[in-house]
Amino acid sequence: MHIGIIGGTGGMGSLFARVFAAAGHQVSVSGRHTPLSNADLARGCDVVIVSVPIGSAVEVIREIAPLLREGQVLCDFTSLKAAPVAAMLETNAAVLGLHPMFGPSVPSLHGQTIIACPVRISPERAEEVLGVFRAAGAVVTVMDPAEHDRLMAVVQGLAHFATLTVAGTMRRLGVDLDALLAATSPVYRIETALVGRILGQDPDLYGPILRENPTVPAVLSAFEEAAGELRQAVEAGDGEAFRRIFDADAAFFRAYIPQATEDSEALVRCLADH
């Protein structure tokens, strides 16, 4: 296959350019300073992948839409799926939405998760692309775009919102981070490290995930309700109310608790031995 990656000169596009090239496919990329344009890729490639920031994805898809034809496959690498997939369906190409659940710094695809939304594409054509990921060791999870965005409102939206709220709380308290880290055990260092990991990256990566997913506001409302209920129990010194909340949450997570304990213990041991 001839793979064209729009936005393939850096970040996720560059990572997957290497993945496809390693699998023996011809790869062309376009970017701000490349000899090839987005239009060149749209006209000449069997598979065209749009790998640009969320806010630009629909615009780029519509830019190349008139140039795409039947027989081509159009994909995107964005963290939201409903809007980009809807734009891709306006073209004549087969449509396969993609969301790699990792950043471009990973050394390989081994053990990584890629969500696939095969919307208008035969299983055989989809496998031509997804098979490359599986052969590189990735786990491919298939779902529809709306389900994807609902799940991402929790997987990414809730997690990032909570993490950034922790960061904002520490800043407002004027916490001495050196003193805090000196007083923490490995498990709490892991939690603090996740805060620092996000803050060490581009806010334009996380902002659109929270702002542009239409299902995020409902998730944040539930977050506020949960925080309010817990705060009320804490401030009132109500041990019985706290236990009810804790037990209800534990019951919800019951099936996952053994795996969560095993995974977190492995992380703690790794950090303690580091």
GINOR-V794657 format. One line per field, one symbol per residue. ss: DSSP state (H for helix, E for strand, L for the rest). A space follows every 50 residues. Layout:
# GINOR-V794657
ss=???
This chain:
# GINOR-V794657
ss=LEEEEELLLLHHHHHHHHHHHHLLLEEEEELLLLLLLHHHHHHHLLEEEE LLLHHHHHHHHHHHHLLLLLLLEEEEELLLLHHHHHHHLLLLLEEEEEEE LLLLLLLLLLLLEEEEEEEELLHHHHHHHHHHHHHLLLEEEELLHHHHHH HHHHHHHHHHHHHHHHHHHHHHHLLLHHHHHHLLLHHHHHHHHHHHHHHL LLHHHHHHHHHLLLLHHHHHHHHHHHHHHHHHHHHLLLHHHHHHHHHHHH HHHHHHHHHHHHHHHHHHHHHHHL
